[in-house]
Amino acid sequence: MLRTSFYQFHVDHGAKFVDFNGWEMPILYRSIHEEHHQVRNVGGLFDVSHMGRFKITGRHARRFIERVVTRRISDMKELSCRYALVCNEQGGTLDDIIVYRFADHWLLVVNAGNRLKLLEHFQKAKGDLVVTIDDQTTSTAMVALQGPKVMEHIGRFSKEVPTLKRYTFCIKNVLILKMVISRTGYTGEDGVEVILPAAMASMAIKLLIKEKSDDPAGAVLRPAGLGARDTLRTEAGMPLYGHELDETIDPISAGLSWAVSLDKDQDENGEKFIGQEALKKIAAEGPKVKLIGLKLDGKRTARPGMPVLIGDRTVGKVTSGCLSPTLGYPIAMAYVEASAAGDTTIDLGGQRAAAQVVPLPFYKRAK
């Protein structure tokens, strides 16, 4: 398995590891419940170096990205980033990604399990465009600082970062350390994600995390693992590739129409994206399924693949579920027939639980 540049940091902090798409990653340090509340109430640090990072350069870099992502990117300002999706010709989702626009290049941050698949897809998609795709995943590292006290913490060594607007970034030089810091995240909390050279990881971790346990304000950014990252993103109603998104699920059905620009090829600088015609048809006819949020009775957790029923008829299946640490009851996301209406039950395997349909996200932080 691959290891990130923060592996020794994880070992020193008592991490328990799992194989996550070929990377040896921390699933937890103390407990998922404790780490979840640490992020919701104070702040946590996640190693997300396993995510792929592609630097895109060349005369046709912008045209290439317009071709492979669903969302319009030609109108992006420098030092901004944007959520988008990559689709196949049938409109199925190959990945959901973040696009960064620099002065002289672009950066695509992709999911770890899709990195090699996307490299192959991109090489085919570029055709005769003059584009260079540089996979910088192993030469760089990436961490996410998430939580309500993160900006206060970062303000101790940067006045600029706390002023960033959502989905913008800055380039910071601290001593000999160069970092790209974006106001983005995957937890439903405020925070930043930081990209830096892999060789500087040990220096950066000392700068970014505060280890003192006697801090009177309790503003200690403690490490958190992939387990808490999953419960946090589930509460925030954020899709996870392989659960709410895959090559058989289109962005329209996933409730992500806002990240699809079906008319961008009509712009002066526009480019038709792969899967656009298929998505136009789905949008015109209406999706056959929809993603819903469910609040379960009892304490048992719904697992991916469990049937969702109305009466005795199966109308869909669960994609993600957990016992919400913040809300105190089980929650789940599920795809059901687009025409399905009313509350449901979930077949938990030998037992059924009543499930109330509720709006997504389940949790939304106070402004």
C-alpha positions as CSV (number, residue, x, y, z in Angstrom):
1,M,0.0,0.0,0.0
2,L,1.0,3.6,-0.6
3,R,1.7,5.8,2.4
4,T,1.3,9.6,2.7
5,S,4.0,12.0,3.9
6,F,2.2,12.2,7.2
7,Y,2.4,8.4,8.0
8,Q,4.8,8.8,10.9
9,F,2.6,11.6,12.4
10,H,-0.3,9.1,12.3
11,V,1.8,6.4,14.0
12,D,2.9,8.8,16.7
13,H,-0.7,9.8,17.4
14,G,-1.9,6.2,17.7
15,A,-3.8,5.8,14.5
16,K,-5.5,2.6,13.5
17,F,-5.0,2.1,9.7
18,V,-7.1,0.7,6.9
19,D,-6.5,0.0,3.2
20,F,-8.3,2.9,1.4
21,N,-8.1,2.6,-2.3
22,G,-4.5,1.3,-2.1
23,W,-3.4,3.8,0.6
24,E,-2.6,3.0,4.2
25,M,-4.8,5.6,5.9
26,P,-5.9,6.3,9.5
27,I,-9.5,5.3,10.1
28,L,-9.4,6.7,13.7
29,Y,-7.1,7.7,16.5
30,R,-9.3,7.7,19.6
31,S,-12.9,7.0,18.5
32,I,-15.0,8.1,15.5
33,H,-17.6,9.6,17.9
34,E,-15.0,11.7,19.8
35,E,-13.2,12.8,16.6
36,H,-16.6,13.8,15.0
37,H,-17.5,16.0,18.0
38,Q,-14.0,17.5,18.0
39,V,-14.5,18.7,14.4
40,R,-18.1,19.9,15.0
41,N,-17.2,21.8,18.2
42,V,-13.5,22.9,17.8
43,G,-11.5,21.6,14.9
44,G,-9.8,18.6,13.4
45,L,-7.0,17.8,11.0
46,F,-7.5,15.2,8.2
47,D,-4.8,13.8,6.0
48,V,-6.3,13.8,2.5
49,S,-3.0,13.3,0.6
50,H,-4.4,10.2,-1.0
51,M,-6.6,12.3,-3.2
52,G,-5.3,12.8,-6.7
53,R,-3.8,16.1,-7.8
54,F,-3.4,16.8,-11.5
55,K,-1.6,19.9,-12.8
56,I,-3.0,20.9,-16.2
57,T,-0.9,23.1,-18.5
58,G,-0.6,23.9,-22.2
59,R,-2.1,26.1,-24.8
60,H,-5.5,24.3,-24.7
61,A,-5.6,23.7,-21.0
62,R,-8.9,25.6,-20.5
63,R,-10.6,24.0,-23.5
64,F,-9.5,20.6,-22.3
65,I,-11.1,21.1,-18.8
66,E,-14.3,22.5,-20.4
67,R,-14.4,19.3,-22.4
68,V,-14.1,16.9,-19.5
69,V,-16.1,18.6,-16.7
70,T,-19.8,19.3,-16.4
71,R,-19.5,22.8,-15.1
72,R,-18.6,26.0,-16.8
73,I,-15.0,27.0,-15.9
74,S,-14.1,29.7,-18.4
75,D,-15.6,32.4,-16.2
76,M,-13.5,31.3,-13.2
77,K,-11.3,34.1,-11.7
78,E,-7.7,33.4,-10.8
79,L,-7.3,32.0,-7.3
80,S,-10.8,30.5,-7.3
81,C,-11.9,26.9,-7.2
82,R,-15.1,25.2,-8.3
83,Y,-16.9,21.8,-7.7
84,A,-17.6,19.9,-10.9
85,L,-18.2,16.4,-12.2
86,V,-16.6,14.2,-14.8
87,C,-19.0,12.1,-16.9
88,N,-18.9,9.3,-19.5
89,E,-20.8,9.6,-22.8
90,Q,-23.9,8.1,-21.1
91,G,-24.0,10.8,-18.5
92,G,-22.8,8.5,-15.7
93,T,-20.4,10.0,-13.2
94,L,-16.7,9.1,-13.4
95,D,-15.9,11.3,-10.5
96,D,-16.7,14.5,-8.7
97,I,-13.7,16.9,-8.5
98,I,-12.5,20.4,-7.5
99,V,-11.0,22.6,-10.2
100,Y,-8.5,25.2,-9.1
101,R,-7.5,28.2,-11.4
102,F,-4.0,29.6,-11.1
103,A,-2.5,32.4,-13.1
104,D,-0.6,30.0,-15.4
105,H,-2.1,26.6,-14.9
106,W,-5.1,24.6,-13.5
107,L,-5.2,22.0,-10.8
108,L,-7.8,19.1,-10.6
109,V,-8.3,17.4,-7.2
110,V,-9.9,14.0,-7.7
111,N,-10.9,11.0,-5.6
112,A,-8.2,8.5,-4.7
113,G,-10.0,5.5,-6.1
114,N,-10.6,7.2,-9.5
115,R,-7.1,8.7,-10.1
116,L,-5.8,6.1,-12.5
117,K,-9.2,5.7,-14.3
118,L,-9.3,9.5,-14.8
119,L,-5.7,9.7,-16.1
120,E,-6.7,7.2,-18.8
121,H,-9.9,9.0,-19.5
122,F,-8.2,12.4,-19.8
123,Q,-5.5,11.1,-22.1
124,K,-8.2,9.8,-24.5
125,A,-10.3,13.0,-24.1
126,K,-7.6,15.5,-24.9
127,G,-7.4,14.3,-28.5
128,D,-5.3,16.8,-30.5
129,L,-5.4,19.5,-27.9
130,V,-2.0,20.8,-26.7
131,V,-2.3,19.8,-23.0
132,T,0.1,18.4,-20.4
133,I,-1.3,16.4,-17.5
134,D,1.1,16.2,-14.6
135,D,0.1,13.8,-11.8
136,Q,1.5,15.5,-8.7
137,T,-0.2,13.1,-6.2
138,T,2.9,11.6,-4.7
139,S,5.1,14.8,-5.0
140,T,2.6,16.8,-3.0
141,A,0.6,16.4,0.3
142,M,-2.8,17.6,1.3
143,V,-4.5,18.2,4.7
144,A,-7.9,19.5,5.6
145,L,-8.4,21.7,8.7
146,Q,-12.1,21.7,9.6
147,G,-14.1,23.1,12.5
148,P,-15.6,26.3,13.9
149,K,-12.3,27.5,15.5
150,V,-10.1,26.7,12.5
151,M,-10.0,30.3,11.2
152,E,-9.2,31.6,14.7
153,H,-6.3,29.2,14.9
154,I,-5.0,30.0,11.4
155,G,-5.2,33.7,12.1
156,R,-2.3,33.3,14.5
157,F,0.1,33.0,11.6
158,S,-1.9,34.5,8.7
159,K,-4.2,37.5,8.4
160,E,-5.0,36.7,4.8
161,V,-6.4,33.2,5.1
162,P,-9.3,34.0,7.5
163,T,-10.5,36.6,4.9
164,L,-10.8,34.1,2.1
165,K,-14.3,33.7,0.7
166,R,-15.7,30.2,0.1
167,Y,-14.2,28.4,-2.9
168,T,-11.2,30.8,-3.2
169,F,-7.6,30.2,-2.3
170,C,-4.3,31.9,-1.7
171,I,-0.7,30.9,-2.0
172,K,1.3,31.4,1.2
173,N,5.0,31.3,1.7
174,V,5.9,30.7,5.4
175,L,9.7,30.4,5.9
176,I,10.6,28.0,3.1
177,L,7.2,26.4,3.0
178,K,4.9,27.2,0.1
179,M,1.3,26.2,0.6
180,V,-1.9,26.5,-1.5
181,I,-4.7,27.2,1.0
182,S,-8.4,27.0,-0.1
183,R,-11.5,27.7,1.9
184,T,-13.1,24.4,1.0
185,G,-14.0,21.2,2.9
186,Y,-16.0,18.0,3.1
187,T,-17.5,18.1,6.6
188,G,-20.2,20.7,6.6
189,E,-18.0,22.9,8.8
190,D,-15.9,26.0,8.0
191,G,-12.3,25.3,7.3
192,V,-9.5,25.1,4.7
193,E,-7.7,22.5,2.6
194,V,-3.9,22.9,2.2
195,I,-1.7,21.5,-0.6
196,L,2.0,21.6,-0.1
197,P,5.2,19.8,-1.3
198,A,5.4,16.3,0.2
199,A,9.0,17.0,1.4
200,M,7.7,19.7,3.6
201,A,5.0,17.7,5.3
202,S,6.7,17.2,8.7
203,M,7.4,21.0,8.9
204,A,3.9,21.9,7.9
205,I,2.2,19.6,10.4
206,K,4.0,21.3,13.3
207,L,2.9,24.7,12.0
208,L,-0.7,23.7,11.3
209,I,-1.6,21.7,14.4
210,K,-1.5,22.9,18.0
211,E,-0.6,20.1,20.4
212,K,-1.0,21.9,23.8
213,S,-3.7,20.3,25.8
214,D,-3.9,23.1,28.4
215,D,-5.0,25.8,25.9
216,P,-7.6,27.8,27.9
217,A,-9.9,28.2,24.9
218,G,-9.7,24.5,24.1
219,A,-8.8,25.4,20.5
220,V,-6.7,22.4,19.9
221,L,-6.8,21.0,16.4
222,R,-6.5,17.3,16.9
223,P,-6.1,14.6,14.2
224,A,-9.2,12.9,12.9
225,G,-9.5,9.8,10.7
226,L,-11.6,8.7,7.7
227,G,-14.3,7.3,10.0
228,A,-15.2,10.7,11.3
229,R,-14.8,12.2,7.9
230,D,-17.5,9.9,6.7
231,T,-20.0,10.6,9.5
232,L,-19.4,14.3,9.1
233,R,-20.0,14.3,5.3
234,T,-23.1,12.1,5.7
235,E,-24.6,14.6,8.2
236,A,-23.8,17.4,5.7
237,G,-25.6,15.4,2.9
238,M,-22.4,15.4,0.8
239,P,-22.0,12.6,-1.8
240,L,-19.3,10.0,-1.6
241,Y,-18.1,8.4,-4.8
242,G,-19.0,4.7,-4.8
243,H,-22.1,5.4,-2.7
244,E,-24.2,8.4,-4.0
245,L,-22.2,8.6,-7.2
246,D,-20.9,6.1,-9.7
247,E,-20.8,5.4,-13.4
248,T,-24.5,4.3,-13.5
249,I,-25.7,7.5,-11.6
250,D,-25.9,10.8,-13.4
251,P,-25.5,14.2,-11.7
252,I,-29.1,15.2,-12.4
253,S,-30.5,12.2,-10.5
254,A,-28.0,12.9,-7.7
255,G,-29.4,16.3,-7.1
256,L,-26.3,18.1,-8.5
257,S,-27.9,19.9,-11.4
258,W,-26.4,23.1,-10.1
259,A,-22.9,21.7,-11.0
260,V,-24.0,21.0,-14.6
261,S,-23.8,23.7,-17.3
262,L,-25.9,22.2,-20.1
263,D,-25.5,25.3,-22.3
264,K,-21.8,26.1,-21.9
265,D,-21.0,25.1,-25.5
266,Q,-23.1,28.1,-26.6
267,D,-20.6,30.5,-25.0
268,E,-18.0,32.2,-27.1
269,N,-15.3,30.3,-25.2
270,G,-17.4,27.2,-24.5
271,E,-16.7,23.6,-25.2
272,K,-19.3,20.7,-25.3
273,F,-18.5,18.4,-22.4
274,I,-18.5,14.6,-22.5
275,G,-21.9,13.3,-21.5
276,Q,-23.7,16.7,-22.3
277,E,-26.2,15.3,-24.7
278,A,-27.1,12.4,-22.4
279,L,-27.6,14.8,-19.5
280,K,-29.7,17.1,-21.6
281,K,-32.1,14.2,-22.4
282,I,-32.3,13.2,-18.7
283,A,-33.0,16.8,-17.7
284,A,-35.7,17.1,-20.3
285,E,-37.4,13.8,-19.5
286,G,-36.8,14.0,-15.8
287,P,-34.7,11.6,-13.8
288,K,-36.0,8.1,-13.0
289,V,-34.6,8.2,-9.4
290,K,-34.0,10.8,-6.8
291,L,-31.7,11.1,-3.8
292,I,-33.5,11.5,-0.4
293,G,-32.6,11.9,3.2
294,L,-34.1,9.6,5.8
295,K,-34.4,9.8,9.6
296,L,-34.8,6.3,11.1
297,D,-36.7,5.2,14.2
298,G,-34.8,3.2,16.8
299,K,-31.0,3.0,17.0
300,R,-30.1,0.5,14.3
301,T,-28.1,1.9,11.4
302,A,-29.0,1.4,7.8
303,R,-26.2,0.1,5.6
304,P,-25.6,0.7,1.8
305,G,-27.7,-1.6,-0.3
306,M,-30.5,-2.1,2.2
307,P,-33.9,-2.0,0.5
308,V,-36.2,1.0,1.0
309,L,-39.9,0.2,0.9
310,I,-43.2,2.0,0.8
311,G,-45.7,-0.6,2.1
312,D,-44.4,-3.9,0.9
313,R,-43.0,-2.6,-2.4
314,T,-39.3,-1.9,-2.7
315,V,-38.8,1.6,-4.2
316,G,-35.1,2.1,-3.8
317,K,-31.9,1.3,-1.7
318,V,-29.8,3.0,0.9
319,T,-26.5,4.5,-0.3
320,S,-25.0,5.8,3.0
321,G,-26.1,5.6,6.7
322,C,-24.8,6.2,10.2
323,L,-25.9,6.9,13.7
324,S,-25.5,10.7,13.6
325,P,-23.2,11.8,16.5
326,T,-24.5,15.3,16.3
327,L,-28.2,14.6,16.0
328,G,-28.4,11.5,18.1
329,Y,-30.4,9.3,15.8
330,P,-29.8,7.2,12.7
331,I,-29.8,8.9,9.3
332,A,-29.4,7.6,5.8
333,M,-29.3,8.7,2.2
334,A,-31.1,6.6,-0.4
335,Y,-32.0,6.5,-4.1
336,V,-35.7,5.9,-4.6
337,E,-38.1,6.0,-7.6
338,A,-38.6,9.6,-8.7
339,S,-42.4,9.2,-8.2
340,A,-42.1,7.7,-4.7
341,A,-43.9,9.9,-2.1
342,G,-44.4,9.5,1.6
343,D,-42.5,8.0,4.5
344,T,-40.8,4.7,4.1
345,T,-39.5,1.7,5.9
346,I,-36.0,0.2,5.6
347,D,-35.3,-3.5,5.6
348,L,-32.4,-3.9,8.1
349,G,-32.2,-7.6,7.6
350,G,-34.8,-9.5,9.6
351,Q,-36.2,-6.3,11.0
352,R,-37.8,-3.2,9.5
353,A,-37.3,0.4,10.7
354,A,-39.7,3.2,10.0
355,A,-38.0,6.1,8.2
356,Q,-39.2,9.6,7.8
357,V,-38.2,11.5,4.6
358,V,-36.3,14.7,5.6
359,P,-34.6,17.4,3.7
360,L,-30.9,17.3,2.9
361,P,-28.5,18.2,4.4
362,F,-29.3,16.7,7.8
363,Y,-27.0,19.1,9.5
364,K,-26.2,22.7,8.5
365,R,-23.8,24.8,10.5
366,A,-24.9,28.2,11.9
367,K,-23.7,31.1,9.9
